[in-house]
Amino acid sequence: FSGVLEGYGNTIIIEHKDNYATVYANNQANLVTKGKTVAKGQKIAEVGGSPSSKPQTYLHFQIRCDNKPRNPRFYLPKA
């Protein structure tokens, strides 16, 4: 998905294997379109808030499994 969601503004949802998805919202601009494959490390959006949402300076990020939010700390590499 690449488009506008109410309350989230410009949003990208990337489908992954095993019913996982990642959500990137509050984007100033989406740089990918629906149905396109993205590569690891590819720039998919510009952060900064979208015209349809309140100005934001942060990215809203979610990891979802079976469409339920999961704690990203359990999935992301430790810094």
C-alpha positions in Angstrom: 0.0 0.0 0.0 1.1 3.5 -0.8 -1.3 6.3 -0.1 -3.1 8.4 2.5 -4.7 6.9 5.6 -6.8 9.0 7.9 -4.9 9.9 11.0 -1.6 8.7 9.6 -1.2 10.8 6.5 1.0 9.5 3.7 1.6 5.9 4.6 3.4 2.9 3.1 2.7 -0.7 4.1 5.1 -3.3 2.9 4.1 -7.0 2.9 6.7 -9.5 4.0 6.7 -13.3 4.2 4.8 -15.3 6.9 1.9 -12.7 7.2 4.2 -9.9 8.4 4.0 -6.3 7.3 5.8 -3.0 8.2 4.0 0.3 8.3 5.7 3.7 7.7 3.4 6.7 8.3 3.6 10.5 8.7 5.6 10.7 5.5 6.2 14.0 3.8 6.3 12.1 0.5 5.9 8.4 -0.5 8.6 7.5 -3.0 7.2 4.1 -4.0 3.8 3.0 -5.5 1.4 0.2 -4.7 2.4 -3.1 -6.1 6.1 -2.4 -6.6 8.8 -4.6 -5.1 11.2 -2.7 -2.9 14.8 -3.7 -2.1 16.6 -3.8 1.2 18.0 -0.3 1.9 15.9 1.4 -0.8 14.6 4.9 0.1 10.8 4.5 0.2 9.7 7.9 1.8 10.7 11.3 3.0 9.9 12.0 6.7 8.4 15.3 7.8 4.7 15.0 8.0 2.2 15.0 5.2 -0.3 17.8 4.2 -3.2 15.6 5.4 -1.8 15.1 8.9 -0.6 17.3 11.7 3.0 18.4 11.1 5.3 15.6 12.4 9.0 15.3 12.6 9.1 11.6 13.3 8.2 8.4 11.5 5.4 6.3 12.7 6.7 2.7 12.4 4.9 -0.6 13.1 5.6 -4.2 12.7 2.4 -6.2 12.2 1.8 -10.0 12.1 -1.6 -11.3 11.0 -2.6 -7.6 11.0 -1.9 -7.2 14.7 0.8 -4.8 16.0 3.9 -6.4 17.5 6.7 -4.9 19.7 9.4 -4.0 17.2 12.1 -4.5 19.9 11.6 -8.3 19.4 12.2 -8.0 15.6 14.8 -5.4 15.0 18.6 -5.8 15.5 20.0 -4.4 18.7 21.9 -1.2 18.2 
